[in-house]
């Protein structure tokens, strides 16, 4: 399964979007655009990505740009999965 599909599935689950993420694409804005994605949700999202995909995310790897859009988050996850 590609990183974007994984990210959308985990976003939907963590943020309780009830399937809304199915309408998202790479250009869908996240941080600041989706009310459910607040600072606490970002922490939950990172935890879910780590647990479900076997990633390790260091604090210094994360900034607002990572969560700017579905595409930026998917690219980050793809990079982590490839390393």
TORKOLDREN-17602 format. One record per atom (N, C-alpha, C): residue in three letters; y, z, x. Coordinates in steps of 0.02 Angstrom, whole numbers, plus 50000, padded with zeros to 5 digits. Atoms other than C-alpha are relative to their C-alpha. Layout:
BEGIN
ALAYZX
...
This chain:
BEGIN
UNK499415000050043
UNK500005000050000
UNK500625000050045
UNK499425000449956
UNK501694995550072
UNK500465006149991
UNK499564994149997
UNK503015008450115
UNK500455000549939
UNK499544999950057
UNK504175003349974
UNK499645002749937
UNK500384997650058
UNK502825006149841
UNK499855007550007
UNK500134992949989
UNK502375022849919
UNK500635004149986
UNK499374996550010
UNK504205028149921
UNK500175000449926
UNK499855000050071
UNK504455023049739
UNK499555004849962
UNK500474995650033
UNK502895032449685
UNK500195007350013
UNK499824993149982
UNK503415048249778
UNK500685002049971
UNK499354998650032
UNK505225047049717
UNK499895001749927
UNK500124998950072
UNK504605045849538
UNK499695006849988
UNK500364993750007
UNK503445060649561
UNK500455006050016
UNK499604994349977
UNK504625072249657
UNK500615001249955
UNK499394999450040
UNK506165068549551
UNK499875000149925
UNK500195000150072
UNK505205068349385
UNK500384994549962
UNK499645005650029
UNK505915051149344
UNK499634996749942
UNK500405002550056
UNK504535047549218
UNK499964992449998
UNK500095007249996
UNK504285029749278
UNK500634996050011
UNK499375003849990
UNK506125025249301
UNK500014996350066
UNK499985003349934
UNK505785020749483
UNK499684993049997
UNK500305006750007
UNK504785005549421
UNK500554994649996
UNK499445004850005
UNK506484997349390
UNK500424999650063
UNK499614999849938
UNK507115001049566
UNK499784994350045
UNK500185004749947
UNK507174988249706
UNK500315002450065
UNK499764997949933
UNK507664988749890
UNK500755001750000
UNK499274999050001
UNK509514988349844
UNK500225005749955
UNK499824994550045
UNK509435002849721
UNK500275005850041
UNK499694994349965
UNK510635016349781
UNK499655006449979
UNK500324993650014
UNK509885033749794
UNK500495005750003
UNK499574994149991
UNK510955047649867
UNK500684998749970
UNK499365000850033
UNK512485049849758
UNK499974995749938
UNK500065004550058
UNK511845037449629
UNK499505002649949
UNK500504997250045
UNK510345046549556
UNK500125007549996
UNK499824992950007
UNK510845063549486
UNK499445004850021
UNK500564995749983
UNK509095070449515
UNK499935001150076
UNK500084999649928
UNK509235067349703
UNK500585004150030
UNK499504995549969
UNK510235082549761
UNK499715002550066
UNK500224997749934
UNK510085091849926
UNK499325003449998
UNK500654996850005
UNK508615102149866
UNK499454994849989
UNK500495005350012
UNK507725086549804
UNK499854996150063
UNK500125003449937
UNK507955078349974
UNK499485003850041
UNK500494995949964
UNK507005092850053
UNK499304999249969
UNK500645000950035
UNK505625091349922
UNK499714993050014
UNK500215006949987
UNK505565072549950
UNK499714999350070
UNK500255000349931
UNK505375074350138
UNK499325003550005
UNK500644996449999
UNK503995087250113
UNK499454995849969
UNK500515004250033
UNK503075075649992
UNK499814994150043
UNK500155005649955
UNK503225060950112
UNK499555002350057
UNK500404997349944
UNK502535071650253
UNK499285001549977
UNK500664997950023
UNK501095078650150
UNK499584994149976
UNK500395005450030
UNK500585062750059
UNK499874994250047
UNK500075005849956
UNK500825050150198
UNK499825002050071
UNK500184997749934
UNK500415060950348
UNK500544999050052
UNK499445001049954
UNK502145059050425
UNK500245006750026
UNK499634994249976
UNK503105071350531
UNK500724997750007
UNK499295001849999
UNK504985070550503
UNK500395005650032
UNK499594995049966
UNK506105079650625
UNK500695000249969
UNK499344999250030
UNK507765086650564
UNK500514995150027
UNK499495004449970
UNK508745075950686
UNK499884992649983
UNK500135007050020
UNK507965059950614
UNK500324998449933
UNK499775000850069
UNK508735062650443
UNK500765000049997
UNK499294999850017
UNK510485057950390
UNK500094996549933
UNK499875002850066
UNK511305051750232
UNK499804992749995
UNK500165007150001
UNK511005033550280
UNK499264998849985
UNK500725000750013
UNK509115036350272
UNK499884999849925
UNK500104999450072
UNK509285040650087
UNK500514995949960
UNK499495003950034
UNK510645027950046
UNK499714995549945
UNK500305004650048
UNK509475015849957
UNK499245000350005
UNK500735000449997
UNK507655012749917
UNK499794996450064
UNK500175003949940
UNK507634999850058
UNK500075003950064
UNK499914996249938
UNK508345011450190
UNK499475005450007
UNK500524994849998
UNK507105025150144
UNK499324996850014
UNK500645003549988
UNK505645012750139
UNK499954997750073
UNK500005002249930
UNK506155005850310
UNK499865006050046
UNK500114994049961
UNK506205023550380
UNK499265001949997
UNK500714998250008
UNK504475027350309
UNK499554995050036
UNK500405005249967
UNK503775010750372
UNK500015001050076
UNK499944998749929
UNK504435014750545
UNK499595005950022
UNK500404994049986
UNK503625031950540
UNK499264998549997
UNK500715001750008
UNK501965024750481
UNK499754995650058
UNK500195004649946
UNK501975011750619
UNK499965003550068
UNK499984996749934
UNK502285024250759
UNK499415004750010
